[in-house]
Amino acid sequence: MHGADDITRAARQLLADAVAAGGAGSPRLPEPEPLVAAVPPAVPDVAMPSFSTVVPRSIAMPTPVPGSVPLPAASPATDLSGVRAFVSRIRELDHLQLPPVRFDRPLAPSVNASLLGLLDVDAIRRDFPILRERVHGKPLAWFDNAATTQKPQAVIDAISHFYAHDNSNIHRGAHTLAARATDAYEHARHTVATFLGASGPDEILFVRGCTEGVNLVANVLAPGLSRGDEIVLTELEHHANIVPWQMVAERTGAVIRVAPIDDRGEVILEAYEGLLGPRTKVVSLSHASNSLGTILPAELMTAMAKARGARVLVDGAQSVSHFPVDVHRIGCDFYVFSGHKIFGPTGIGAVFMTKEAQGALPPWQGGGNMIKDVTFAHTTYAEPPAKFEAGTPNIWVRRSTMSRGSAASRSPPTSTTSSTTPPENSRRSTACGSLARLVRRWACSRS
C-alpha cells in the first residue's frame, strides 16, 4: 500500500528531474506542498478465472520439412501477444493499490508538461478544427479512430497550399510546377520508407489505401497460383483481407484455410502451424485486429510461413499508428497500411514490397506512369515501383502530408525541393506517427 508520503516523495523527484532536464538556467521551483491523497481500503484479491488453450487434440506439430529453415524459438514477447499481454501489463501496474492523487495547483510554467508524462488536452484539441464542432449541444468527442482519424490543421493547410501553389501532374512534365510536385511526391516515398524501416524508397508503392494494397498483392500473386494451392488467413481478419483472396481463389482454384483463435482472441499457433504445408503459397494476416485489438506475433508467424516457402502479407492498418514497425525485422514480403487512419486524408495508402518480389511479380494495372516504352505490338514496363503505379495518383495527399514530415508543424507550407536523404528523425516526426508521439511533440512545441 502506498501512502500520501510516498506520493509526495515521488512528485518531488519528478519535479527535480524535470528541472535538471531543463538545464542549469531553469528557475528554481518552489518546494511542493504535501499532496493530500485519500487512501482507500485495501482491495481484496480476486481470483481470476483460468482459461485453457483451445487446441484441437487432433492437431500436432508437424515434423520439419527436410532442408527447411528451422523455426525460431518463441520469445517472451511473442508468448504474451494480444489480450494476454494487455492483461499482464495491467496487473504489473498494481493500479488497484495506488491511491488517487489530484494536483490542486497547476505546474510551474518552467516545467514542461511532457517531461512529466502529462498531456495538454486543450492544446491537442485546438490542432483539430473539427473538435470545435458541437453534437447534441456538447463538444465533439471522437472515439472512432479505428475507422478513420480526424485531421490536424497542419494537414488541412498543406492540402490547400498544394492546390493554390504547386498543383501539377507528376513524372510527365518539364515545367516548374511539375518538378516541384514530383520532387515532393518522391520525398514522401523516402519518408514512408524510413517510417516502415524499409531499405529504401524503391520498396514503397503508393496506392489508394490498405484495401487497394491487399487487392494489388492478391492480383499480382494470382498468376502463380494453381488449383489446390493454399492461402492461409486467420479468424481475426478484416473483410479487406478476406474478400480479395476469395476472389483470387475462385479464379485460380486455390483453397483458403483459416487459423482459429482461442477464447482470449489470440491465434492458436499450434493450429496455425498445422495449416502450413507444401501447398501453402500465401499467408495474409493482420498485425493488429481491428475488432479485438489483438496484436499478432507477426515476426514469428512470418518465419513459420517462410520456412514453408510461402509469401507473406501483413495488414498494418491498425498497427502503424500505435507502435514502431520494422518490415525487415518482421521478414514479410508485403506490408500495407492506409493514410486516413494516421491523421492523413482519405484516398492514400502504401505497400511495402521487397525488391525480390517486385522483380518476380507482374504489374496489376496498366496505363500512364507504369510504362517505359509503348508500341501497338509490345509494351516495356517501367522499373519498380513505377511498374505498380498506373495512372495519376492522389498527388496532393502525399505532397501535403507524408512529405511534410510532421502534422504538428503549424508554420506556413513552403515549396518542397528534391531530397534523396530524409531527416534522421523522419520516422518519429512523420504525420504517420502514433498519437502518443504527436501529442508529446505538440506539447514540446508549446513549452
Summary of the structure (lengths in Angstrom):
residues: 447
radius of gyration: 25.4
end to end distance: 35.2
largest distance: 84.3
contacts: 1343
relative contact order: 0.15
helix: 38%
strand: 12%
